[in-house]
Amino acid sequence: MIVSITNDDQTTAFDISNIADEQVKQEATVIVQKVGNLQVIIEALDFASRAHRGGLEELLKGCDEAIVEAEEVETEEESSEETSD
């Protein structure tokens, strides 16, 4: 299994199957699997987040009474900051 690691502007490729120390080889393989699993989770969360944002957008399209002007939002945020201090 070949792994590429990029630091700054340099990319180094490592062939994990060529590691002589079995313990190091096994640990490297486990870490690569963990990183792969985390990447899948990140992609799934991104997909779910986009789906929920789209659903919220569709839901709010019919709520004209909830629309506020940008100036009102800034004023409300400033008021809540002053209150919390």
Number of C-alpha atoms within 10 A of each C-alpha: 9 10 13 10 11 10 8 6 5 7 10 9 10 13 11 16 13 11 13 9 8 11 10 12 16 14 11 16 16 12 12 15 12 12 12 12 11 12 12 12 12 12 11 12 12 12 12 12 12 12 12 12 12 12 11 11 11 11 10 13 10 9 9 8 7 8 9 9 7 8 8 10 11 11 11 11 11 12 11 11 10 9 8 7 5
